[in-house]
Amino acid sequence: MELALIVLGIIMCVFFIILCCQCFSRVMWEFSEKSEQFVENNHYKRMPPPAYVRNKGNNV
């Protein structure tokens, strides 16, 4: 039982670290100079999709 809790804690820590990295990446994107560039319809550029997304043809 203790081993299961330790493994669960490790898995939750890994997911939390990944979530923190994604949030940090989003915040850094919002404050970077690249996000200040406008596209044709005067909206801010969207954040590019993560590198692990397989469907690259559906960038909406």
Secondary structure, DSSP 8 states (H G I E B T S, - for coil): -HHHHHHHHHHHHHHHHHHHHHHHHHHHHHHSGGGG-B-TTS-B------TT-S-TT---
